[in-house]
Amino acid sequence: MPSLGFSGSNLATVAYADVDGATGASTLTNSGVTTTLVSSGTYVVLLPTNLTQQVGRDLIFVQPTTNATDTQPSPAGLIPKMAVVDDTLAATKTIAIFNGDPTQVAITRLNSSFSLLILRTTITPPTGAPA
């Protein structure tokens, strides 16, 4: 029998969202999460005060996607994209999406739709660990 250290029940879904790249609006969310496009390729995710996180307790997954509103140079918007998350603030998560096309001279931020999933551990951290 596996130990609790490897149990799927030790993670809880804090938030999820599907974000439209052109507007920054979230069409599918939970938990009162809001999203905003603040500048080209930069999005802010705002967690409600009862869901704020302490650094090191949450896992944040961002998956750039494509849809009809993406303004990409290729026919279906299928170009490589990279996402970086700044989670240093408890309620505000800043997501930057970059063009990952290796043929480009410089890496630039670009608008892209994306899916977001935030998971939080439900186990009590060991003494001295981030709480």
Buried (B, 14 or more C-beta within 10 A) or exposed (E): EEEEEEEEEEBEEBBBBBBBBBBBBBEEBEBEBBBBBEEEBBBBBBBEEEBEBEEEBBEBEBEBBBEEEBEBEEEEBEBEBEBEBEBEBEEEBBBBBBBBBEEEEEEEBBBBBBBBBBBBEEEEEEEEEEE
